[in-house]
Amino acid sequence: MSNTLEGKRIFITGGAGFIGSTLAAKYLDDNQVTIYDNFQRDSISKSNILDHPNLAVIEGDILDIDSLNEAITDSNIIIHAAAIAGIDSTVRHPVSTMEINMIGTANILRAATKLKHVERFLDFSTSEVFGSYAFMVDEKSNTLTGAVGEARWTYAVSKLAGEHLVHSYHRQFDIPTVTVRPFNIYGPGQVGEGAINIMIRKALAGDPISIFGDGSQIRAWCFIDDMIAALDLCLTRKEAIGESFNIGNSRAITTIYGLAQTICRVIESKSEIVFRDPLSADIQLRIPSTEKMTELFGFKAKTDLEEGLRLTALWIDENSKELPTIPDIFNISS
């Protein structure tokens, strides 16, 4: 496969979401792209691609195997981004989280085995598979979860099960799979439960920014353009097949409290930062090692945190009237 996607039939589950719609926009001019989504998260309506002649949009449920089999026909690049995500959605809907993330992944893999010419199957896992304390974790680091019964971990467990299933299909059926573990992706186009998205919207409005816990939780933040560049390598380089990759920016590190302060400074906001009791178990430390991407492909994230925040704030400010309302209960320590 050459180092570009041209003339392909690309199928994206969850393609109306933040990352899915951004990937679709990247490939539309040179490929036929089908987005399959139930539109619980809708970033695509804020983009300019809906009228593109190479785009097909199918409203469907990843749990509906018959609809999925019909929609995926003749696809040769499959990107599986559909999932229940976000700590608040997970806590409110743990059963749906488990079913959609596990059964949905099984469904799309079964559908892929029926196709004649699958060139790449890209699956989205999560950095949460590394547990509460993850410092410079690489792809061979042990995966960990918290106590059974703590709703937060249903998401990590469901995505980890999906990872094992994807690797199993690669071994048993020779599906050319790649798994990615995103570490705190943000940027223009994001709607819903993203800490930076929520904080910036609060700061632009001058509203209080709530932090759940003491704000000492440490994260590494990766701008969407860097994420898309990494995904492009995973979709086009043969060395990626059968592998898992951490995708993040280990140089853009701050505490949650430091993030809120930086946002207020960058956009010159006077918002008050207030602390609340945590809503659930939390991740105290999450920083990736991305050396595998660097060694194989020469990839390193380029966008520093302040520049990414400026670009994100500009997009949010320009689209603020069309963005959905954010309830104040959203846990933005994640």
C-alpha positions in Angstrom: 0.0 0.0 0.0 1.4 3.4 -0.9 1.7 6.2 1.7 -1.5 7.8 0.7 -5.2 6.8 0.4 -6.5 7.2 -3.2 -9.3 5.5 -4.9 -10.4 3.6 -1.8 -13.8 2.9 -0.4 -13.5 4.0 3.2 -16.1 3.0 5.8 -16.1 4.8 9.2 -18.3 3.8 12.1 -18.8 6.7 14.4 -17.9 8.9 11.5 -20.1 11.7 12.6 -18.0 12.2 15.8 -15.0 14.4 16.4 -12.1 12.2 15.1 -14.2 10.3 12.5 -15.5 13.4 10.8 -12.0 14.9 10.7 -10.6 11.8 9.1 -13.4 11.8 6.6 -12.6 15.4 5.6 -9.0 14.4 5.1 -9.8 11.6 2.6 -12.9 12.8 0.8 -11.3 14.4 -2.2 -9.5 11.2 -3.3 -11.8 8.5 -2.0 -15.3 7.3 -1.5 -16.2 7.7 2.2 -19.2 6.2 3.9 -20.0 7.3 7.5 -22.1 5.0 9.6 -23.3 6.6 12.8 -26.3 6.9 15.2 -25.5 10.6 15.6 -25.5 10.6 19.4 -22.4 12.8 18.9 -22.6 15.1 15.9 -19.4 16.9 14.9 -20.0 16.5 11.2 -22.8 19.0 11.0 -20.4 21.7 12.1 -18.0 20.7 9.3 -18.2 21.7 5.6 -18.2 18.2 4.2 -21.9 17.1 4.2 -22.4 18.2 0.6 -19.3 16.6 -0.7 -20.0 14.3 -3.7 -17.8 11.5 -2.4 -19.5 11.3 1.0 -22.3 8.9 1.9 -24.0 9.2 5.3 -25.9 6.2 6.8 -27.7 6.6 10.1 -27.3 3.2 11.7 -26.6 1.3 14.9 -23.4 -0.7 15.3 -25.5 -3.3 17.2 -27.7 -3.8 14.1 -25.7 -6.5 12.3 -28.0 -6.7 9.3 -27.9 -2.9 8.7 -24.1 -3.0 9.2 -23.6 -5.8 6.7 -25.6 -4.0 4.1 -23.8 -0.7 4.6 -20.3 -2.0 4.6 -20.5 -3.7 1.2 -17.4 -3.4 -0.9 -15.4 -1.3 1.6 -11.7 -1.9 1.6 -10.6 0.5 4.4 -12.5 0.1 7.6 -12.2 2.6 10.5 -14.0 1.6 13.7 -14.5 4.6 15.8 -18.1 4.0 17.1 -18.3 3.7 20.9 -19.8 5.0 24.0 -17.1 7.3 25.3 -16.7 9.9 28.0 -16.7 9.3 31.7 -20.2 10.8 32.3 -21.8 8.7 29.6 -20.1 5.7 30.9 -21.2 6.3 34.5 -24.8 6.9 33.4 -25.0 4.1 30.9 -22.7 1.2 31.9 -24.7 -1.5 30.2 -24.8 0.3 26.9 -21.1 1.1 27.3 -20.2 -2.6 27.6 -22.6 -3.8 24.9 -21.8 -1.2 22.3 -18.1 -1.3 22.8 -17.8 -5.1 22.9 -20.6 -6.4 20.7 -20.3 -3.5 18.3 -16.6 -4.3 17.8 -17.5 -8.0 17.3 -20.2 -7.1 14.7 -17.9 -4.9 12.6 -15.2 -7.6 12.7 -17.6 -10.2 11.6 -18.8 -8.0 8.8 -15.2 -7.4 7.7 -14.5 -11.1 7.3 -17.2 -11.3 4.6 -15.6 -8.6 2.4 -13.2 -9.6 -0.4 -10.6 -6.9 -0.3 -10.0 -5.5 3.2 -6.8 -3.6 3.1 -6.8 -2.1 6.6 -9.0 -2.3 9.7 -8.3 0.5 12.1 -9.7 0.1 15.6 -9.9 2.7 18.4 -9.1 1.6 21.9 -8.3 4.0 24.8 -5.5 5.1 27.0 -7.7 4.2 30.0 -6.6 0.5 29.5 -3.4 1.5 31.4 -5.3 2.2 34.7 -5.1 5.0 37.2 -1.4 5.6 37.1 0.2 5.5 33.7 3.6 7.2 33.3 5.3 6.9 30.0 3.5 3.7 29.3 4.4 2.0 26.0 2.5 -0.6 23.9 4.0 -3.5 25.9 3.1 -2.1 29.3 0.6 -4.1 31.4 -3.0 -3.1 31.1 -4.8 -2.5 34.4 -8.3 -1.8 35.6 -10.0 -0.8 38.8 -12.4 -2.6 41.1 -15.4 -4.4 39.7 -18.5 -2.4 40.3 -16.9 1.0 39.8 -18.7 2.3 36.7 -15.7 4.1 35.2 -13.9 0.9 34.5 -16.6 -0.5 32.3 -15.3 1.7 29.5 -11.7 0.6 29.9 -12.7 -3.1 30.2 -15.0 -2.9 27.1 -12.3 -1.3 25.0 -9.6 -3.7 26.2 -11.9 -6.6 25.3 -12.3 -5.1 21.8 -8.5 -4.9 21.5 -8.1 -8.5 22.2 -10.8 -9.4 19.8 -9.2 -7.3 17.0 -5.9 -9.0 17.5 -7.6 -12.4 17.5 -9.2 -11.7 14.2 -5.8 -10.6 12.8 -4.2 -13.9 13.9 -7.1 -16.2 13.0 -8.6 -14.6 9.9 -5.6 -12.5 8.7 -7.6 -9.3 8.8 -5.0 -6.5 8.4 -5.8 -4.8 11.7 -4.2 -1.8 13.6 -5.2 -0.7 17.1 -4.7 2.8 18.4 -4.8 4.1 21.9 -5.5 7.9 21.9 -4.3 10.0 24.8 -6.5 13.0 25.4 -7.2 14.3 22.0 -8.7 17.8 21.6 -9.1 20.5 19.0 -11.5 22.2 16.5 -14.6 20.2 15.8 -14.9 18.5 19.2 -18.3 18.5 20.9 -19.5 16.8 24.0 -17.4 15.4 26.9 -13.9 16.8 26.3 -12.2 18.6 29.1 -10.6 21.2 26.9 -13.8 21.8 24.9 -15.8 22.2 28.1 -13.2 24.5 29.9 -12.8 26.7 26.9 -16.5 27.2 26.4 -16.9 28.0 30.1 -14.0 30.4 29.9 -15.3 32.2 26.8 -18.6 32.7 28.5 -17.0 33.9 31.7 -18.7 31.1 33.6 -17.1 29.2 36.5 -14.9 26.3 35.5 -15.6 23.3 37.7 -12.8 20.8 38.5 -13.8 17.5 40.1 -11.2 16.5 42.6 -8.2 18.6 43.6 -7.0 19.3 40.1 -3.7 17.5 40.6 -4.5 14.9 38.0 -1.8 14.9 35.3 -2.6 14.6 31.5 -0.7 14.8 28.2 -2.8 16.6 25.6 -2.7 15.8 21.8 -4.0 18.2 19.2 -6.3 16.7 16.6 -4.0 17.5 13.6 -1.2 15.4 15.2 -3.7 12.6 15.9 -4.8 12.6 12.2 -1.2 12.6 11.0 -0.6 9.5 13.1 -3.7 7.8 12.0 -2.7 8.3 8.4 0.5 6.4 9.0 -1.5 3.6 10.6 -3.7 3.4 7.6 -1.1 3.5 4.9 2.1 1.9 6.2 2.4 -1.9 6.0 4.5 -2.0 9.1 1.5 -1.0 11.1 -0.5 -4.1 10.4 -1.0 -6.3 13.4 0.3 -3.6 15.8 -1.1 -1.4 18.5 0.1 2.2 18.9 -0.1 4.9 21.6 -1.0 8.2 20.0 -0.4 11.3 22.1 1.9 14.2 22.9 4.1 13.4 25.9 5.5 17.0 25.8 2.2 18.7 26.3 1.7 17.9 30.0 -0.1 19.7 32.7 -2.4 19.1 35.7 -6.1 19.6 35.3 -5.9 22.7 37.5 -2.9 24.0 35.4 -4.9 23.4 32.2 -7.8 25.5 33.5 -5.3 28.3 34.4 -3.6 28.1 31.0 -6.9 28.3 29.2 -7.9 31.4 31.2 -4.6 33.0 30.5 -4.5 32.2 26.8 -7.9 33.5 26.0 -7.8 36.2 28.7 -10.8 34.9 30.6 -11.8 36.0 34.1 -13.6 32.8 34.9 -13.4 31.5 38.4 -12.0 28.0 38.9 -14.0 26.1 41.4 -13.4 22.6 42.9 -16.0 19.9 43.4 -16.1 16.4 44.8 -15.2 13.8 42.3 -18.1 12.0 40.6 -16.3 8.7 40.1 -12.9 7.0 40.3 -10.3 9.1 38.4 -7.1 8.7 36.5 -4.4 10.4 38.5 -1.6 10.2 35.9 -1.7 9.5 32.2 1.3 10.2 30.0 2.2 8.0 27.0 5.4 6.8 25.5 5.1 7.3 21.7 8.5 6.0 20.8 7.1 3.1 18.8 5.5 5.6 16.3 8.8 7.5 16.2 10.9 4.4 15.6 8.7 2.9 12.9 7.5 6.1 11.1 9.6 9.0 12.4 6.4 10.5 13.9 6.3 13.0 16.7 3.4 15.3 17.7 4.2 18.9 16.7 1.5 21.2 18.2 2.3 22.7 21.6 -0.5 23.1 24.1 -0.9 26.8 24.0 -1.1 26.9 20.2 -3.6 24.1 20.3 -5.7 25.9 22.8 -5.7 29.1 20.8 -6.8 27.3 17.6 -9.5 25.4 19.6 -10.8 28.5 21.3 -11.0 30.3 17.9 -13.1 27.5 16.4 -15.4 27.3 19.5 -15.9 31.1 19.5 -16.8 31.0 15.8 -19.3 28.1 16.3 -20.6 28.9 19.8 -24.2 29.6 18.8 -24.5 26.2 17.1 -22.9 24.0 19.8 -25.0 21.9 22.2 -25.5 23.0 25.7 -23.1 21.5 28.2 -24.6 20.5 31.6 -22.5 21.7 34.5 -22.3 18.2 35.9 -19.9 17.0 33.3 -16.7 15.7 34.9 -13.9 17.7 33.4 -11.1 16.1 35.4 -10.8 13.6 32.6 
